[in-house]
Amino acid sequence: MKFRSFFLAALCLWPLSALGDGPVLDVVTSEYPPYEYLSNGEVVGEDTRIIRQVLSAMGYRANIRVLPWARAETLVKSGQADMLYSLTFSAARDKHYHFTAPISVAQDVFFKRKARDLDWQTLDDLNGLNFGLSAAYSYAPEFMDWLFDGNARITRISNEKPELTGLRMVGLDRIDLFICEKLVCEFLLDQTRSEFQELADVEQMPGKVGPQRSFRAGFSRKLSNGGELRDQFNAALAESRITDSN
């Protein structure tokens, strides 16, 4: 095969072999609109746009696949895929990923039924309620510490669309509150209210849960050049933001 020697040499330099006219990075994610999601078979969303733009500036093409979150994480942790996005930083995750600079920001909020007379200033105002959580999402540590101190009941949602499921469970009065990234659940309510009647009864509560955090991408620590790729990504991301601001 005429490309055999080229591929063997490329494996020493790139996480994936070259296809066509440039190196390809195997990138995985899960549906998390409006940041990344499938539309007419194409992976789109604001974080997806940034990932493609920055990797292109680095000289790579992104082969982006949408998978269940647990599967996506397994592939990157094991080195079977090169990059994962979008995820928040944690010390536990840092053992597996070279984290990039922030791509976008995340703010968690609560959603409840409109008919529920709930108000809160501190988390202790919500003692004893049943909270819905996405099993795949990393929430603010102070919120999780409060939950695991036994202050509330927890319903973990682990299907492929936990945010939508959580909102529907609120509307159906199966849980008291669902904690969700603000833009994600606002997007889902806007896009799916006509499909699921119970979502007409769901609203966002005032107040923020924890500080604003950053969504990032992570290169696998199994890659021999993962740290170098992260550094190149950060430089290209910074340059793209300077260009966009001019």
DRENVEXMAR-364139 format. One line per 2 residues: for each residue x, y, z of C-alpha. Coordinates in Angstrom, 1 decimal. Example, Ala and Ser with C-alpha at 12.3 -4.5 7.8 and 13.67 -1.06 7.14 Angstrom:
BEGIN
12.3,-4.5,7.8 ~ 13.7,-1.1,7.1 $
//
This chain:
BEGIN
0.0,0.0,0.0 ~ 1.6,3.3,-1.1 $
0.7,5.2,2.1 ~ 2.0,2.5,4.4 $
5.4,4.1,5.2 ~ 3.7,7.5,5.6 $
1.2,6.1,8.2 ~ 4.0,4.4,10.1 $
5.9,7.6,10.4 ~ 2.9,9.6,11.3 $
2.0,7.4,14.2 ~ 5.1,8.6,16.0 $
3.8,12.2,15.7 ~ 0.0,12.2,15.6 $
-2.6,10.5,17.8 ~ -4.3,9.3,14.6 $
-2.8,8.6,11.2 ~ -3.2,11.1,8.4 $
-6.2,10.9,6.1 ~ -6.3,12.9,2.9 $
-4.3,16.1,3.1 ~ -3.8,16.5,6.9 $
-3.7,14.8,10.3 ~ -6.9,13.9,12.0 $
-7.8,14.1,15.7 ~ -10.4,11.7,17.0 $
-12.7,13.9,19.1 ~ -15.6,12.6,21.1 $
-18.5,14.4,22.9 ~ -22.1,13.9,24.0 $
-25.2,15.8,23.0 ~ -25.4,18.8,25.3 $
-27.2,21.5,23.4 ~ -26.6,24.4,22.8 $
-22.9,23.6,23.3 ~ -22.7,20.4,21.2 $
-25.5,18.5,19.6 ~ -26.6,16.7,16.4 $
-28.6,18.6,13.8 ~ -29.4,16.9,10.5 $
-26.6,14.4,11.2 ~ -24.0,17.0,11.8 $
-22.3,17.8,15.1 ~ -23.0,21.5,15.7 $
-23.1,24.0,18.7 ~ -21.0,26.9,19.9 $
-18.4,24.7,21.6 ~ -18.2,22.5,18.5 $
-17.6,25.6,16.4 ~ -14.7,26.6,18.6 $
-13.2,23.1,18.7 ~ -13.2,22.9,14.9 $
-11.8,26.4,14.5 ~ -9.0,25.9,16.9 $
-8.0,22.5,15.7 ~ -8.0,23.8,12.1 $
-5.7,26.6,13.1 ~ -3.4,24.0,14.6 $
-3.3,22.1,11.3 ~ -5.6,19.3,12.3 $
-9.0,18.1,11.1 ~ -11.5,17.0,13.8 $
-13.3,13.7,13.4 ~ -16.0,14.5,15.9 $
-18.3,11.6,17.2 ~ -21.3,11.9,19.5 $
-21.5,9.1,22.0 ~ -23.0,8.5,25.4 $
-20.9,10.3,28.0 ~ -19.6,7.3,29.8 $
-18.5,5.7,26.5 ~ -16.8,8.9,25.4 $
-14.9,9.3,28.7 ~ -13.8,5.6,28.6 $
-12.4,6.1,25.1 ~ -10.3,9.2,25.9 $
-9.2,7.9,29.3 ~ -7.9,4.7,27.6 $
-6.3,6.6,24.7 ~ -8.6,5.1,22.1 $
-9.8,8.7,21.3 ~ -7.7,11.8,21.5 $
-9.9,14.6,22.9 ~ -13.2,15.0,24.9 $
-15.3,18.1,25.2 ~ -17.1,19.9,26.9 $
-16.3,19.2,30.6 ~ -15.5,21.1,33.8 $
-12.2,20.7,35.6 ~ -11.9,18.5,38.7 $
-8.9,17.0,40.4 ~ -10.2,13.5,39.7 $
-10.6,14.2,36.0 ~ -7.1,15.9,35.9 $
-5.6,12.5,36.3 ~ -6.9,11.4,32.9 $
-6.9,14.6,30.8 ~ -4.6,17.5,29.8 $
-7.2,20.2,30.3 ~ -7.4,23.1,27.9 $
-8.1,26.8,28.7 ~ -11.8,27.6,29.1 $
-13.9,27.3,25.9 ~ -17.1,28.6,27.4 $
-18.7,29.2,30.8 ~ -21.3,27.2,32.8 $
-23.8,28.3,35.4 ~ -25.9,25.9,37.3 $
-29.5,26.8,38.4 ~ -32.6,25.0,39.7 $
-35.8,24.2,37.8 ~ -39.1,23.6,39.5 $
-42.8,23.2,38.8 ~ -44.5,26.6,38.5 $
-47.2,25.6,41.0 ~ -44.6,24.8,43.7 $
-44.2,27.7,46.2 ~ -40.4,27.3,46.7 $
-37.9,30.0,47.5 ~ -34.3,29.9,48.7 $
-31.5,32.1,49.8 ~ -29.2,29.3,51.0 $
-29.2,25.6,50.2 ~ -30.5,24.9,53.8 $
-33.8,26.5,52.7 ~ -34.2,23.4,50.5 $
-33.6,20.7,53.1 ~ -35.5,17.5,52.6 $
-36.4,18.0,49.0 ~ -35.8,15.5,46.2 $
-33.1,16.7,43.8 ~ -32.7,15.3,40.3 $
-29.1,15.1,39.1 ~ -27.4,14.1,35.9 $
-25.1,11.2,36.7 ~ -22.7,12.3,34.0 $
-22.4,16.0,35.0 ~ -19.8,17.4,37.5 $
-21.6,19.9,39.7 ~ -20.1,22.5,42.0 $
-18.2,20.8,44.9 ~ -20.0,22.8,47.6 $
-23.4,21.7,46.3 ~ -22.4,18.1,46.2 $
-20.9,18.3,49.7 ~ -24.2,19.7,51.0 $
-26.1,16.9,49.3 ~ -23.9,14.1,50.7 $
-24.2,15.6,54.2 ~ -27.7,14.1,54.0 $
-29.6,17.4,53.6 ~ -31.7,16.2,50.7 $
-32.8,13.2,48.7 ~ -31.1,12.4,45.4 $
-32.5,11.0,42.2 ~ -29.6,10.2,39.8 $
-30.5,10.2,36.1 ~ -28.2,8.2,33.9 $
-29.9,7.8,30.5 ~ -28.7,9.4,27.3 $
-30.7,12.6,27.8 ~ -30.6,13.2,31.5 $
-31.3,17.0,31.3 ~ -34.5,16.5,29.3 $
-35.5,13.6,31.6 ~ -34.9,15.7,34.7 $
-37.0,18.6,33.4 ~ -39.8,16.2,32.5 $
-39.7,14.6,35.9 ~ -40.1,18.0,37.5 $
-43.1,18.7,35.3 ~ -44.6,15.3,36.2 $
-44.0,16.1,39.9 ~ -41.7,13.1,40.4 $
-38.9,15.2,41.8 ~ -39.0,18.6,43.5 $
-36.0,20.2,41.7 ~ -33.7,19.6,38.9 $
-30.3,21.2,38.8 ~ -29.1,22.0,35.3 $
-26.7,24.2,33.4 ~ -28.7,27.3,32.7 $
-28.3,27.6,28.9 ~ -28.8,23.8,28.4 $
-32.1,23.6,30.1 ~ -33.4,26.9,28.7 $
-32.6,25.5,25.2 ~ -34.3,22.2,25.9 $
-37.4,23.9,27.3 ~ -37.6,26.2,24.3 $
-37.1,23.4,21.8 ~ -39.2,20.6,23.4 $
-42.2,22.2,25.2 ~ -44.5,21.5,22.2 $
-43.5,17.8,22.3 ~ -43.8,17.2,26.0 $
-46.9,18.9,27.6 ~ -45.5,18.6,31.1 $
-42.7,21.0,30.3 ~ -45.2,23.9,30.2 $
-45.3,23.6,34.0 ~ -41.5,23.9,34.5 $
-39.7,27.1,35.2 ~ -36.3,28.3,36.3 $
-35.9,29.4,39.9 ~ -34.1,32.7,40.8 $
-30.6,32.3,42.1 ~ -27.4,30.5,41.1 $
-26.0,27.3,42.4 ~ -22.3,27.7,43.0 $
-20.0,30.0,41.1 ~ -19.8,30.3,37.3 $
-17.4,27.6,36.0 ~ -15.6,26.9,32.7 $
-16.2,24.3,30.1 ~ -13.0,23.0,28.6 $
-11.7,20.2,26.3 ~ -9.4,17.5,27.5 $
-6.6,15.7,25.6 ~ -6.0,12.1,26.8 $
-3.0,11.6,29.1 ~ -2.4,8.4,27.3 $
-1.1,10.4,24.3 ~ 2.6,10.8,24.3 $
2.2,14.4,23.0 ~ -1.1,15.2,24.8 $
0.5,18.0,26.8 ~ 2.0,19.5,23.7 $
-1.3,19.3,21.9 ~ -3.0,21.1,24.9 $
-0.4,23.9,24.8 ~ -0.8,24.3,21.0 $
-4.6,24.4,21.5 ~ -4.4,27.1,24.1 $
-2.2,29.2,22.0 ~ -4.5,28.9,18.9 $
-7.5,29.5,21.1 ~ -6.0,32.7,22.5 $
-5.0,33.9,19.0 ~ -8.5,33.2,17.6 $
-10.0,35.3,20.4 ~ -7.7,38.2,19.6 $
-8.6,37.9,16.0 ~ -12.4,37.8,16.8 $
-12.2,40.8,19.0 ~ -10.5,42.9,16.2 $
//
